């Protein structure tokens, strides 16, 4: 019996979606994929969609942690 199933059920799907999107972005945009994800997060933030903004921030973080950290600091200002 798998006693840690609850740990896998909650965030696994979300992590999988984030990773899938990050890989697709990298395939489409190469090294500028993180910047594109950051742009998408900015657009979502400006339109007031916090959930989507956080999703794109996670995609950016998957591709480039430093860029995501800098962008998150800008958002908090």
mmCIF file of the N, C-alpha and C atoms, coordinates in Angstrom:
data_MODEL
# 
_entry.id   MODEL 
# 
loop_
_atom_site.group_PDB 
_atom_site.id 
_atom_site.type_symbol 
_atom_site.label_atom_id 
_atom_site.label_alt_id 
_atom_site.label_comp_id 
_atom_site.label_asym_id 
_atom_site.label_entity_id 
_atom_site.label_seq_id 
_atom_site.pdbx_PDB_ins_code 
_atom_site.Cartn_x 
_atom_site.Cartn_y 
_atom_site.Cartn_z 
_atom_site.occupancy 
_atom_site.B_iso_or_equiv 
_atom_site.pdbx_formal_charge 
_atom_site.auth_seq_id 
_atom_site.auth_comp_id 
_atom_site.auth_asym_id 
_atom_site.auth_atom_id 
_atom_site.pdbx_PDB_model_num 
ATOM 1   N N  . UNK A 1 1  ? 0.833  -1.172 0.000   1.00 0.00 ? 1  UNK A N  1 
ATOM 2   C CA . UNK A 1 1  ? 0.000  0.000  0.000   1.00 0.00 ? 1  UNK A CA 1 
ATOM 3   C C  . UNK A 1 1  ? 0.882  1.242  0.000   1.00 0.00 ? 1  UNK A C  1 
ATOM 4   N N  . UNK A 1 2  ? 0.503  2.189  -0.799  1.00 0.00 ? 2  UNK A N  1 
ATOM 5   C CA . UNK A 1 2  ? 1.252  3.427  -0.893  1.00 0.00 ? 2  UNK A CA 1 
ATOM 6   C C  . UNK A 1 2  ? 0.736  4.408  0.143   1.00 0.00 ? 2  UNK A C  1 
ATOM 7   N N  . UNK A 1 3  ? 1.519  4.643  1.196   1.00 0.00 ? 3  UNK A N  1 
ATOM 8   C CA . UNK A 1 3  ? 1.056  5.512  2.275   1.00 0.00 ? 3  UNK A CA 1 
ATOM 9   C C  . UNK A 1 3  ? 1.362  6.989  2.031   1.00 0.00 ? 3  UNK A C  1 
ATOM 10  N N  . UNK A 1 4  ? 2.021  7.312  0.930   1.00 0.00 ? 4  UNK A N  1 
ATOM 11  C CA . UNK A 1 4  ? 2.286  8.716  0.630   1.00 0.00 ? 4  UNK A CA 1 
ATOM 12  C C  . UNK A 1 4  ? 1.500  9.191  -0.588  1.00 0.00 ? 4  UNK A C  1 
ATOM 13  N N  . UNK A 1 5  ? 0.422  8.537  -0.912  1.00 0.00 ? 5  UNK A N  1 
ATOM 14  C CA . UNK A 1 5  ? -0.372 8.890  -2.084  1.00 0.00 ? 5  UNK A CA 1 
ATOM 15  C C  . UNK A 1 5  ? -0.928 10.298 -1.996  1.00 0.00 ? 5  UNK A C  1 
ATOM 16  N N  . UNK A 1 6  ? -1.297 10.742 -0.801  1.00 0.00 ? 6  UNK A N  1 
ATOM 17  C CA . UNK A 1 6  ? -1.839 12.087 -0.662  1.00 0.00 ? 6  UNK A CA 1 
ATOM 18  C C  . UNK A 1 6  ? -0.827 13.146 -1.080  1.00 0.00 ? 6  UNK A C  1 
ATOM 19  N N  . UNK A 1 7  ? 0.441  12.896 -0.806  1.00 0.00 ? 7  UNK A N  1 
ATOM 20  C CA . UNK A 1 7  ? 1.477  13.847 -1.190  1.00 0.00 ? 7  UNK A CA 1 
ATOM 21  C C  . UNK A 1 7  ? 1.555  13.983 -2.701  1.00 0.00 ? 7  UNK A C  1 
ATOM 22  N N  . UNK A 1 8  ? 1.335  12.901 -3.424  1.00 0.00 ? 8  UNK A N  1 
ATOM 23  C CA . UNK A 1 8  ? 1.440  12.905 -4.871  1.00 0.00 ? 8  UNK A CA 1 
ATOM 24  C C  . UNK A 1 8  ? 0.192  13.459 -5.537  1.00 0.00 ? 8  UNK A C  1 
ATOM 25  N N  . UNK A 1 9  ? -0.950 13.262 -4.952  1.00 0.00 ? 9  UNK A N  1 
ATOM 26  C CA . UNK A 1 9  ? -2.214 13.613 -5.605  1.00 0.00 ? 9  UNK A CA 1 
ATOM 27  C C  . UNK A 1 9  ? -2.413 15.110 -5.739  1.00 0.00 ? 9  UNK A C  1 
ATOM 28  N N  . UNK A 1 10 ? -2.025 15.875 -4.740  1.00 0.00 ? 10 UNK A N  1 
ATOM 29  C CA . UNK A 1 10 ? -2.342 17.291 -4.737  1.00 0.00 ? 10 UNK A CA 1 
ATOM 30  C C  . UNK A 1 10 ? -1.592 18.105 -5.763  1.00 0.00 ? 10 UNK A C  1 
ATOM 31  N N  . UNK A 1 11 ? -0.277 18.105 -5.721  1.00 0.00 ? 11 UNK A N  1 
ATOM 32  C CA . UNK A 1 11 ? 0.484  19.011 -6.559  1.00 0.00 ? 11 UNK A CA 1 
ATOM 33  C C  . UNK A 1 11 ? 1.090  18.347 -7.782  1.00 0.00 ? 11 UNK A C  1 
ATOM 34  N N  . UNK A 1 12 ? 1.039  17.042 -7.890  1.00 0.00 ? 12 UNK A N  1 
ATOM 35  C CA . UNK A 1 12 ? 1.658  16.357 -9.014  1.00 0.00 ? 12 UNK A CA 1 
ATOM 36  C C  . UNK A 1 12 ? 1.098  16.835 -10.347 1.00 0.00 ? 12 UNK A C  1 
ATOM 37  N N  . UNK A 1 13 ? -0.218 16.957 -10.446 1.00 0.00 ? 13 UNK A N  1 
ATOM 38  C CA . UNK A 1 13 ? -0.827 17.393 -11.699 1.00 0.00 ? 13 UNK A CA 1 
ATOM 39  C C  . UNK A 1 13 ? -0.398 18.810 -12.043 1.00 0.00 ? 13 UNK A C  1 
ATOM 40  N N  . UNK A 1 14 ? -0.379 19.679 -11.056 1.00 0.00 ? 14 UNK A N  1 
ATOM 41  C CA . UNK A 1 14 ? 0.035  21.056 -11.296 1.00 0.00 ? 14 UNK A CA 1 
ATOM 42  C C  . UNK A 1 14 ? 1.499  21.122 -11.712 1.00 0.00 ? 14 UNK A C  1 
ATOM 43  N N  . UNK A 1 15 ? 2.367  20.390 -11.035 1.00 0.00 ? 15 UNK A N  1 
ATOM 44  C CA . UNK A 1 15 ? 3.781  20.377 -11.394 1.00 0.00 ? 15 UNK A CA 1 
ATOM 45  C C  . UNK A 1 15 ? 3.967  19.828 -12.792 1.00 0.00 ? 15 UNK A C  1 
ATOM 46  N N  . UNK A 1 16 ? 3.194  18.807 -13.123 1.00 0.00 ? 16 UNK A N  1 
ATOM 47  C CA . UNK A 1 16 ? 3.284  18.212 -14.447 1.00 0.00 ? 16 UNK A CA 1 
ATOM 48  C C  . UNK A 1 16 ? 2.873  19.222 -15.517 1.00 0.00 ? 16 UNK A C  1 
ATOM 49  N N  . UNK A 1 17 ? 1.819  19.974 -15.263 1.00 0.00 ? 17 UNK A N  1 
ATOM 50  C CA . UNK A 1 17 ? 1.360  20.985 -16.219 1.00 0.00 ? 17 UNK A CA 1 
ATOM 51  C C  . UNK A 1 17 ? 2.404  22.086 -16.370 1.00 0.00 ? 17 UNK A C  1 
ATOM 52  N N  . UNK A 1 18 ? 2.997  22.503 -15.272 1.00 0.00 ? 18 UNK A N  1 
ATOM 53  C CA . UNK A 1 18 ? 4.026  23.537 -15.313 1.00 0.00 ? 18 UNK A CA 1 
ATOM 54  C C  . UNK A 1 18 ? 5.233  23.064 -16.103 1.00 0.00 ? 18 UNK A C  1 
ATOM 55  N N  . UNK A 1 19 ? 5.693  21.867 -15.825 1.00 0.00 ? 19 UNK A N  1 
ATOM 56  C CA . UNK A 1 19 ? 6.847  21.319 -16.531 1.00 0.00 ? 19 UNK A CA 1 
ATOM 57  C C  . UNK A 1 19 ? 6.536  21.135 -18.010 1.00 0.00 ? 19 UNK A C  1 
ATOM 58  N N  . UNK A 1 20 ? 5.363  20.620 -18.321 1.00 0.00 ? 20 UNK A N  1 
ATOM 59  C CA . UNK A 1 20 ? 4.963  20.424 -19.710 1.00 0.00 ? 20 UNK A CA 1 
ATOM 60  C C  . UNK A 1 20 ? 4.955  21.753 -20.457 1.00 0.00 ? 20 UNK A C  1 
ATOM 61  N N  . UNK A 1 21 ? 4.377  22.768 -19.836 1.00 0.00 ? 21 UNK A N  1 
ATOM 62  C CA . UNK A 1 21 ? 4.330  24.089 -20.462 1.00 0.00 ? 21 UNK A CA 1 
ATOM 63  C C  . UNK A 1 21 ? 5.733  24.668 -20.629 1.00 0.00 ? 21 UNK A C  1 
ATOM 64  N N  . UNK A 1 22 ? 6.581  24.498 -19.627 1.00 0.00 ? 22 UNK A N  1 
ATOM 65  C CA . UNK A 1 22 ? 7.955  25.000 -19.707 1.00 0.00 ? 22 UNK A CA 1 
ATOM 66  C C  . UNK A 1 22 ? 8.719  24.316 -20.850 1.00 0.00 ? 22 UNK A C  1 
ATOM 67  N N  . UNK A 1 23 ? 8.550  23.026 -20.980 1.00 0.00 ? 23 UNK A N  1 
ATOM 68  C CA . UNK A 1 23 ? 9.240  22.303 -22.061 1.00 0.00 ? 23 UNK A CA 1 
ATOM 69  C C  . UNK A 1 23 ? 8.726  22.731 -23.429 1.00 0.00 ? 23 UNK A C  1 
ATOM 70  N N  . UNK A 1 24 ? 7.419  22.930 -23.531 1.00 0.00 ? 24 UNK A N  1 
ATOM 71  C CA . UNK A 1 24 ? 6.852  23.398 -24.804 1.00 0.00 ? 24 UNK A CA 1 
ATOM 72  C C  . UNK A 1 24 ? 7.334  24.814 -25.136 1.00 0.00 ? 24 UNK A C  1 
ATOM 73  N N  . UNK A 1 25 ? 7.403  25.652 -24.123 1.00 0.00 ? 25 UNK A N  1 
ATOM 74  C CA . UNK A 1 25 ? 7.906  27.010 -24.334 1.00 0.00 ? 25 UNK A CA 1 
ATOM 75  C C  . UNK A 1 25 ? 9.358  26.981 -24.798 1.00 0.00 ? 25 UNK A C  1 
ATOM 76  N N  . UNK A 1 26 ? 10.164 26.118 -24.174 1.00 0.00 ? 26 UNK A N  1 
ATOM 77  C CA . UNK A 1 26 ? 11.566 26.021 -24.562 1.00 0.00 ? 26 UNK A CA 1 
ATOM 78  C C  . UNK A 1 26 ? 11.694 25.491 -25.987 1.00 0.00 ? 26 UNK A C  1 
ATOM 79  N N  . UNK A 1 27 ? 10.856 24.538 -26.350 1.00 0.00 ? 27 UNK A N  1 
ATOM 80  C CA . UNK A 1 27 ? 10.891 23.997 -27.710 1.00 0.00 ? 27 UNK A CA 1 
ATOM 81  C C  . UNK A 1 27 ? 10.521 25.069 -28.737 1.00 0.00 ? 27 UNK A C  1 
ATOM 82  N N  . UNK A 1 28 ? 9.577  25.908 -28.377 1.00 0.00 ? 28 UNK A N  1 
ATOM 83  C CA . UNK A 1 28 ? 9.104  26.931 -29.313 1.00 0.00 ? 28 UNK A CA 1 
ATOM 84  C C  . UNK A 1 28 ? 9.997  28.172 -29.352 1.00 0.00 ? 28 UNK A C  1 
ATOM 85  N N  . UNK A 1 29 ? 10.559 28.567 -28.186 1.00 0.00 ? 29 UNK A N  1 
ATOM 86  C CA . UNK A 1 29 ? 11.256 29.846 -28.103 1.00 0.00 ? 29 UNK A CA 1 
ATOM 87  C C  . UNK A 1 29 ? 12.721 29.743 -27.717 1.00 0.00 ? 29 UNK A C  1 
ATOM 88  N N  . UNK A 1 30 ? 13.204 28.549 -27.459 1.00 0.00 ? 30 UNK A N  1 
ATOM 89  C CA . UNK A 1 30 ? 14.610 28.390 -27.104 1.00 0.00 ? 30 UNK A CA 1 
ATOM 90  C C  . UNK A 1 30 ? 14.965 29.119 -25.831 1.00 0.00 ? 30 UNK A C  1 
ATOM 91  N N  . UNK A 1 31 ? 16.111 29.789 -25.840 1.00 0.00 ? 31 UNK A N  1 
ATOM 92  C CA . UNK A 1 31 ? 16.608 30.436 -24.631 1.00 0.00 ? 31 UNK A CA 1 
ATOM 93  C C  . UNK A 1 31 ? 15.789 31.660 -24.210 1.00 0.00 ? 31 UNK A C  1 
ATOM 94  N N  . UNK A 1 32 ? 14.898 32.134 -25.071 1.00 0.00 ? 32 UNK A N  1 
ATOM 95  C CA . UNK A 1 32 ? 14.048 33.261 -24.678 1.00 0.00 ? 32 UNK A CA 1 
ATOM 96  C C  . UNK A 1 32 ? 12.736 32.786 -24.049 1.00 0.00 ? 32 UNK A C  1 
ATOM 97  N N  . UNK A 1 33 ? 12.585 31.486 -23.833 1.00 0.00 ? 33 UNK A N  1 
ATOM 98  C CA . UNK A 1 33 ? 11.339 30.934 -23.281 1.00 0.00 ? 33 UNK A CA 1 
ATOM 99  C C  . UNK A 1 33 ? 11.032 31.493 -21.897 1.00 0.00 ? 33 UNK A C  1 
ATOM 100 N N  . UNK A 1 34 ? 12.030 31.625 -21.051 1.00 0.00 ? 34 UNK A N  1 
ATOM 101 C CA . UNK A 1 34 ? 11.796 32.149 -19.702 1.00 0.00 ? 34 UNK A CA 1 
ATOM 102 C C  . UNK A 1 34 ? 11.311 33.592 -19.762 1.00 0.00 ? 34 UNK A C  1 
ATOM 103 N N  . UNK A 1 35 ? 11.888 34.363 -20.653 1.00 0.00 ? 35 UNK A N  1 
ATOM 104 C CA . UNK A 1 35 ? 11.460 35.746 -20.824 1.00 0.00 ? 35 UNK A CA 1 
ATOM 105 C C  . UNK A 1 35 ? 10.021 35.809 -21.332 1.00 0.00 ? 35 UNK A C  1 
ATOM 106 N N  . UNK A 1 36 ? 9.669  34.927 -22.241 1.00 0.00 ? 36 UNK A N  1 
ATOM 107 C CA . UNK A 1 36 ? 8.291  34.875 -22.752 1.00 0.00 ? 36 UNK A CA 1 
ATOM 108 C C  . UNK A 1 36 ? 7.312  34.488 -21.650 1.00 0.00 ? 36 UNK A C  1 
ATOM 109 N N  . UNK A 1 37 ? 7.706  33.551 -20.810 1.00 0.00 ? 37 UNK A N  1 
ATOM 110 C CA . UNK A 1 37 ? 6.855  33.142 -19.688 1.00 0.00 ? 37 UNK A CA 1 
ATOM 111 C C  . UNK A 1 37 ? 6.692  34.309 -18.711 1.00 0.00 ? 37 UNK A C  1 
ATOM 112 N N  . UNK A 1 38 ? 7.757  35.047 -18.505 1.00 0.00 ? 38 UNK A N  1 
ATOM 113 C CA . UNK A 1 38 ? 7.703  36.220 -17.631 1.00 0.00 ? 38 UNK A CA 1 
ATOM 114 C C  . UNK A 1 38 ? 6.764  37.273 -18.230 1.00 0.00 ? 38 UNK A C  1 
ATOM 115 N N  . UNK A 1 39 ? 6.823  37.454 -19.532 1.00 0.00 ? 39 UNK A N  1 
ATOM 116 C CA . UNK A 1 39 ? 5.915  38.389 -20.208 1.00 0.00 ? 39 UNK A CA 1 
ATOM 117 C C  . UNK A 1 39 ? 4.457  37.954 -20.021 1.00 0.00 ? 39 UNK A C  1 
ATOM 118 N N  . UNK A 1 40 ? 4.203  36.657 -20.143 1.00 0.00 ? 40 UNK A N  1 
ATOM 119 C CA . UNK A 1 40 ? 2.846  36.138 -19.961 1.00 0.00 ? 40 UNK A CA 1 
ATOM 120 C C  . UNK A 1 40 ? 2.372  36.367 -18.525 1.00 0.00 ? 40 UNK A C  1 
ATOM 121 N N  . UNK A 1 41 ? 3.277  36.204 -17.564 1.00 0.00 ? 41 UNK A N  1 
ATOM 122 C CA . UNK A 1 41 ? 2.928  36.457 -16.160 1.00 0.00 ? 41 UNK A CA 1 
ATOM 123 C C  . UNK A 1 41 ? 2.597  37.925 -15.945 1.00 0.00 ? 41 UNK A C  1 
ATOM 124 N N  . UNK A 1 42 ? 3.352  38.794 -16.588 1.00 0.00 ? 42 UNK A N  1 
ATOM 125 C CA . UNK A 1 42 ? 3.114  40.224 -16.472 1.00 0.00 ? 42 UNK A CA 1 
ATOM 126 C C  . UNK A 1 42 ? 1.765  40.605 -17.075 1.00 0.00 ? 42 UNK A C  1 
ATOM 127 N N  . UNK A 1 43 ? 1.447  40.058 -18.232 1.00 0.00 ? 43 UNK A N  1 
ATOM 128 C CA . UNK A 1 43 ? 0.166  40.335 -18.877 1.00 0.00 ? 43 UNK A CA 1 
ATOM 129 C C  . UNK A 1 43 ? -0.988 39.851 -18.001 1.00 0.00 ? 43 UNK A C  1 
ATOM 130 N N  . UNK A 1 44 ? -0.856 38.650 -17.461 1.00 0.00 ? 44 UNK A N  1 
ATOM 131 C CA . UNK A 1 44 ? -1.904 38.111 -16.587 1.00 0.00 ? 44 UNK A CA 1 
ATOM 132 C C  . UNK A 1 44 ? -2.055 38.959 -15.331 1.00 0.00 ? 44 UNK A C  1 
ATOM 133 N N  . UNK A 1 45 ? -0.937 39.423 -14.789 1.00 0.00 ? 45 UNK A N  1 
ATOM 134 C CA . UNK A 1 45 ? -0.988 40.262 -13.594 1.00 0.00 ? 45 UNK A CA 1 
ATOM 135 C C  . UNK A 1 45 ? -1.682 41.589 -13.879 1.00 0.00 ? 45 UNK A C  1 
ATOM 136 N N  . UNK A 1 46 ? -1.358 42.199 -15.002 1.00 0.00 ? 46 UNK A N  1 
ATOM 137 C CA . UNK A 1 46 ? -1.976 43.475 -15.367 1.00 0.00 ? 46 UNK A CA 1 
ATOM 138 C C  . UNK A 1 46 ? -3.466 43.342 -15.634 1.00 0.00 ? 46 UNK A C  1 
ATOM 139 N N  . UNK A 1 47 ? -3.891 42.161 -16.065 1.00 0.00 ? 47 UNK A N  1 
ATOM 140 C CA . UNK A 1 47 ? -5.325 41.954 -16.307 1.00 0.00 ? 47 UNK A CA 1 
ATOM 141 C C  . UNK A 1 47 ? -6.054 41.502 -15.045 1.00 0.00 ? 47 UNK A C  1 
ATOM 142 N N  . UNK A 1 48 ? -5.308 41.346 -13.944 1.00 0.00 ? 48 UNK A N  1 
ATOM 143 C CA . UNK A 1 48 ? -5.921 40.999 -12.661 1.00 0.00 ? 48 UNK A CA 1 
ATOM 144 C C  . UNK A 1 48 ? -6.126 39.512 -12.431 1.00 0.00 ? 48 UNK A C  1 
ATOM 145 N N  . UNK A 1 49 ? -5.532 38.681 -13.267 1.00 0.00 ? 49 UNK A N  1 
ATOM 146 C CA . UNK A 1 49 ? -5.671 37.229 -13.136 1.00 0.00 ? 49 UNK A CA 1 
ATOM 147 C C  . UNK A 1 49 ? -4.491 36.682 -12.332 1.00 0.00 ? 49 UNK A C  1 
ATOM 148 N N  . UNK A 1 50 ? -4.628 36.726 -11.006 1.00 0.00 ? 50 UNK A N  1 
ATOM 149 C CA . UNK A 1 50 ? -3.527 36.311 -10.126 1.00 0.00 ? 50 UNK A CA 1 
ATOM 150 C C  . UNK A 1 50 ? -3.169 34.842 -10.297 1.00 0.00 ? 50 UNK A C  1 
ATOM 151 N N  . UNK A 1 51 ? -4.167 33.988 -10.467 1.00 0.00 ? 51 UNK A N  1 
ATOM 152 C CA . UNK A 1 51 ? -3.906 32.559 -10.603 1.00 0.00 ? 51 UNK A CA 1 
ATOM 153 C C  . UNK A 1 51 ? -3.062 32.277 -11.851 1.00 0.00 ? 51 UNK A C  1 
ATOM 154 N N  . UNK A 1 52 ? -3.434 32.896 -12.961 1.00 0.00 ? 52 UNK A N  1 
ATOM 155 C CA . UNK A 1 52 ? -2.691 32.687 -14.207 1.00 0.00 ? 52 UNK A CA 1 
ATOM 156 C C  . UNK A 1 52 ? -1.306 33.309 -14.116 1.00 0.00 ? 52 UNK A C  1 
ATOM 157 N N  . UNK A 1 53 ? -1.208 34.448 -13.461 1.00 0.00 ? 53 UNK A N  1 
ATOM 158 C CA . UNK A 1 53 ? 0.084  35.090 -13.274 1.00 0.00 ? 53 UNK A CA 1 
ATOM 159 C C  . UNK A 1 53 ? 1.028  34.190 -12.489 1.00 0.00 ? 53 UNK A C  1 
ATOM 160 N N  . UNK A 1 54 ? 0.516  33.575 -11.431 1.00 0.00 ? 54 UNK A N  1 
ATOM 161 C CA . UNK A 1 54 ? 1.333  32.655 -10.631 1.00 0.00 ? 54 UNK A CA 1 
ATOM 162 C C  . UNK A 1 54 ? 1.747  31.425 -11.438 1.00 0.00 ? 54 UNK A C  1 
ATOM 163 N N  . UNK A 1 55 ? 0.831  30.946 -12.290 1.00 0.00 ? 55 UNK A N  1 
ATOM 164 C CA . UNK A 1 55 ? 1.168  29.804 -13.133 1.00 0.00 ? 55 UNK A CA 1 
ATOM 165 C C  . UNK A 1 55 ? 2.342  30.149 -14.048 1.00 0.00 ? 55 UNK A C  1 
ATOM 166 N N  . UNK A 1 56 ? 2.265  31.296 -14.712 1.00 0.00 ? 56 UNK A N  1 
ATOM 167 C CA . UNK A 1 56 ? 3.337  31.676 -15.626 1.00 0.00 ? 56 UNK A CA 1 
ATOM 168 C C  . UNK A 1 56 ? 4.631  31.995 -14.873 1.00 0.00 ? 56 UNK A C  1 
ATOM 169 N N  . UNK A 1 57 ? 4.502  32.492 -13.661 1.00 0.00 ? 57 UNK A N  1 
ATOM 170 C CA . UNK A 1 57 ? 5.691  32.713 -12.845 1.00 0.00 ? 57 UNK A CA 1 
ATOM 171 C C  . UNK A 1 57 ? 6.366  31.379 -12.516 1.00 0.00 ? 57 UNK A C  1 
ATOM 172 N N  . UNK A 1 58 ? 5.569  30.356 -12.238 1.00 0.00 ? 58 UNK A N  1 
ATOM 173 C CA . UNK A 1 58 ? 6.131  29.022 -11.979 1.00 0.00 ? 58 UNK A CA 1 
ATOM 174 C C  . UNK A 1 58 ? 6.794  28.447 -13.231 1.00 0.00 ? 58 UNK A C  1 
ATOM 175 N N  . UNK A 1 59 ? 6.199  28.682 -14.391 1.00 0.00 ? 59 UNK A N  1 
ATOM 176 C CA . UNK A 1 59 ? 6.810  28.240 -15.653 1.00 0.00 ? 59 UNK A CA 1 
ATOM 177 C C  . UNK A 1 59 ? 8.152  28.951 -15.827 1.00 0.00 ? 59 UNK A C  1 
ATOM 178 N N  . UNK A 1 60 ? 8.163  30.247 -15.587 1.00 0.00 ? 60 UNK A N  1 
ATOM 179 C CA . UNK A 1 60 ? 9.405  31.011 -15.675 1.00 0.00 ? 60 UNK A CA 1 
ATOM 180 C C  . UNK A 1 60 ? 10.430 30.476 -14.685 1.00 0.00 ? 60 UNK A C  1 
ATOM 181 N N  . UNK A 1 61 ? 9.996  30.187 -13.456 1.00 0.00 ? 61 UNK A N  1 
ATOM 182 C CA . UNK A 1 61 ? 10.896 29.665 -12.428 1.00 0.00 ? 61 UNK A CA 1 
ATOM 183 C C  . UNK A 1 61 ? 11.488 28.315 -12.840 1.00 0.00 ? 61 UNK A C  1 
ATOM 184 N N  . UNK A 1 62 ? 10.705 27.516 -13.527 1.00 0.00 ? 62 UNK A N  1 
ATOM 185 C CA . UNK A 1 62 ? 11.191 26.225 -14.008 1.00 0.00 ? 62 UNK A CA 1 
ATOM 186 C C  . UNK A 1 62 ? 12.323 26.418 -15.017 1.00 0.00 ? 62 UNK A C  1 
ATOM 187 N N  . UNK A 1 63 ? 12.221 27.464 -15.804 1.00 0.00 ? 63 UNK A N  1 
ATOM 188 C CA . UNK A 1 63 ? 13.209 27.729 -16.851 1.00 0.00 ? 63 UNK A CA 1 
ATOM 189 C C  . UNK A 1 63 ? 14.386 28.571 -16.369 1.00 0.00 ? 63 UNK A C  1 
ATOM 190 N N  . UNK A 1 64 ? 14.118 29.531 -15.487 1.00 0.00 ? 64 UNK A N  1 
ATOM 191 C CA . UNK A 1 64 ? 15.162 30.461 -15.053 1.00 0.00 ? 64 UNK A CA 1 
ATOM 192 C C  . UNK A 1 64 ? 14.802 31.022 -13.672 1.00 0.00 ? 64 UNK A C  1 
ATOM 193 N N  . UNK A 1 65 ? 15.387 30.456 -12.645 1.00 0.00 ? 65 UNK A N  1 
ATOM 194 C CA . UNK A 1 65 ? 15.053 30.861 -11.275 1.00 0.00 ? 65 UNK A CA 1 
ATOM 195 C C  . UNK A 1 65 ? 15.382 32.315 -10.985 1.00 0.00 ? 65 UNK A C  1 
ATOM 196 N N  . UNK A 1 66 ? 16.509 32.781 -11.483 1.00 0.00 ? 66 UNK A N  1 
ATOM 197 C CA . UNK A 1 66 ? 16.919 34.153 -11.199 1.00 0.00 ? 66 UNK A CA 1 
ATOM 198 C C  . UNK A 1 66 ? 15.945 35.156 -11.826 1.00 0.00 ? 66 UNK A C  1 
ATOM 199 N N  . UNK A 1 67 ? 15.560 34.935 -13.065 1.00 0.00 ? 67 UNK A N  1 
ATOM 200 C CA . UNK A 1 67 ? 14.604 35.817 -13.723 1.00 0.00 ? 67 UNK A CA 1 
ATOM 201 C C  . UNK A 1 67 ? 13.267 35.811 -12.980 1.00 0.00 ? 67 UNK A C  1 
ATOM 202 N N  . UNK A 1 68 ? 12.820 34.635 -12.572 1.00 0.00 ? 68 UNK A N  1 
ATOM 203 C CA . UNK A 1 68 ? 11.553 34.539 -11.834 1.00 0.00 ? 68 UNK A CA 1 
ATOM 204 C C  . UNK A 1 68 ? 11.637 35.268 -10.497 1.00 0.00 ? 68 UNK A C  1 
ATOM 205 N N  . UNK A 1 69 ? 12.771 35.144 -9.822  1.00 0.00 ? 69 UNK A N  1 
ATOM 206 C CA . UNK A 1 69 ? 12.952 35.827 -8.539  1.00 0.00 ? 69 UNK A CA 1 
ATOM 207 C C  . UNK A 1 69 ? 12.906 37.341 -8.728  1.00 0.00 ? 69 UNK A C  1 
ATOM 208 N N  . UNK A 1 70 ? 13.588 37.834 -9.740  1.00 0.00 ? 70 UNK A N  1 
ATOM 209 C CA . UNK A 1 70 ? 13.591 39.274 -10.017 1.00 0.00 ? 70 UNK A CA 1 
ATOM 210 C C  . UNK A 1 70 ? 12.192 39.763 -10.374 1.00 0.00 ? 70 UNK A C  1 
ATOM 211 N N  . UNK A 1 71 ? 11.486 38.986 -11.181 1.00 0.00 ? 71 UNK A N  1 
ATOM 212 C CA . UNK A 1 71 ? 10.132 39.376 -11.569 1.00 0.00 ? 71 UNK A CA 1 
ATOM 213 C C  . UNK A 1 71 ? 9.194  39.373 -10.368 1.00 0.00 ? 71 UNK A C  1 
ATOM 214 N N  . UNK A 1 72 ? 9.314  38.376 -9.502  1.00 0.00 ? 72 UNK A N  1 
ATOM 215 C CA . UNK A 1 72 ? 8.464  38.296 -8.314  1.00 0.00 ? 72 UNK A CA 1 
ATOM 216 C C  . UNK A 1 72 ? 8.704  39.492 -7.395  1.00 0.00 ? 72 UNK A C  1 
ATOM 217 N N  . UNK A 1 73 ? 9.957  39.946 -7.316  1.00 0.00 ? 73 UNK A N  1 
ATOM 218 C CA . UNK A 1 73 ? 10.271 41.128 -6.512  1.00 0.00 ? 73 UNK A CA 1 
ATOM 219 C C  . UNK A 1 73 ? 9.630  42.371 -7.110  1.00 0.00 ? 73 UNK A C  1 
ATOM 220 N N  . UNK A 1 74 ? 9.600  42.457 -8.450  1.00 0.00 ? 74 UNK A N  1 
ATOM 221 C CA . UNK A 1 74 ? 8.945  43.588 -9.112  1.00 0.00 ? 74 UNK A CA 1 
ATOM 222 C C  . UNK A 1 74 ? 7.442  43.588 -8.828  1.00 0.00 ? 74 UNK A C  1 
ATOM 223 N N  . UNK A 1 75 ? 6.850  42.406 -8.832  1.00 0.00 ? 75 UNK A N  1 
ATOM 224 C CA . UNK A 1 75 ? 5.417  42.304 -8.582  1.00 0.00 ? 75 UNK A CA 1 
ATOM 225 C C  . UNK A 1 75 ? 5.050  42.739 -7.168  1.00 0.00 ? 75 UNK A C  1 
ATOM 226 N N  . UNK A 1 76 ? 5.941  42.470 -6.221  1.00 0.00 ? 76 UNK A N  1 
ATOM 227 C CA . UNK A 1 76 ? 5.627  42.784 -4.833  1.00 0.00 ? 76 UNK A CA 1 
ATOM 228 C C  . UNK A 1 76 ? 5.762  44.275 -4.523  1.00 0.00 ? 76 UNK A C  1 
ATOM 229 N N  . UNK A 1 77 ? 6.345  45.016 -5.423  1.00 0.00 ? 77 UNK A N  1 
ATOM 230 C CA . UNK A 1 77 ? 6.516  46.470 -5.197  1.00 0.00 ? 77 UNK A CA 1 
ATOM 231 C C  . UNK A 1 77 ? 5.266  47.225 -5.490  1.00 0.00 ? 77 UNK A C  1 
# 
